[in-house]
Amino acid sequence: MTLMEDVISSERFGLGWEFTREGYGWAQDGWYRETVTGWQLDTSGFVRYQGRFYLVTILTTENPNENYGVSTLTTIASDVWKFLKP
């Protein structure tokens, strides 16, 4: 939890951007450039909704570049946020 709470703002995207900004959860994001399949990006976190915590994970693969993957994760996390937002 400590690592998930202390993500620096420049590395906060996906669930880390949407949910932690509003104080509804903790998240950690990750990325790796695979030489064959391109950028692999993920975001995982605990999301509080109606008094309960849920574990949410979004995985992407074969992103043409890091920014594309960040944008994809943040868009999906935003859609999840719209559904779960109190």
HELIX and SHEET records of a PDB file:
HELIX    1   1 THR A    2  GLU A    5  1                                   4    
HELIX    2   2 SER A    9  GLU A   11  5                                   3    
HELIX    3   3 LEU A   15  ARG A   21  1                                   7    
HELIX    4   4 GLU A   66  LEU A   84  1                                  19    
SHEET    1   A 3 GLY A  25  GLU A  34  0                                        
SHEET    2   A 3 GLY A  38  TYR A  49 -1                                        
SHEET    3   A 3 ARG A  52  ASN A  63 -1                                        
END                                                                             
